[in-house]
Structures are given as structure tokens and as C-alpha cells.
Amino acid sequence: PKGPWALLLRDVTQRVNAMNSLRAEGLRLQAIVDAVADGVIAVDERGLIQSVNAAVQRLFGFAPKQLVGKPLTKILPRWTDEQGVVVTK
């Protein structure tokens, strides 16, 4: 092939190791949260569920993949407002 070519080589070992470490840490943290008997639900600022622990499935009957990305009102409709904020009266 004709034309100019440029080749850039980088050692990405450090980046790959960091990503693997983060992934392992995330799995370790999820295992710790799953060991908690109480339901743990993490929501974002919009009230959308980001993660749940294993107890949530036992308590509410929803698999985690059924909840992630859904509003908190899906499982706590009477205790949350439209934005998923827990209402305490």
C-alpha cells in the first residue's frame, strides 16, 4: 500500500491491570453487600435504581436485572415520590 503510515505502540499493561483491579474490587464490594441481610438499593439522583443486593430479591421478589435502571417507585410506590425520593412524614 502506498502513502504515509504512522504506528504508535504503547504498553497498556498498567491500564489493563488497573481495570482488572477495579473489576475485582467491585466484585468484592458486591459480595459484601450481598451478605447483608437487609435490602440495599442504590439509586442515582433521578431516583433510578443503579444496583441492589441479594436481599432485595428475597424481600421484593424481583431479580436485580428487573430493577436496574427502573425508578425506585417500582418497588416502593407508597414510600417514594415521582422522583424516587423517600417520603418521610
Buried (B, 14 or more C-beta within 10 A) or exposed (E): EEEEEEEEEEEEEEEEEEEEEEEEEEEEEBEEBBEEEEBBBEBEEEBBBEBBBBBBBEBBEBEBEBBEEBBBBBBBEEEBEEEBBEEEE
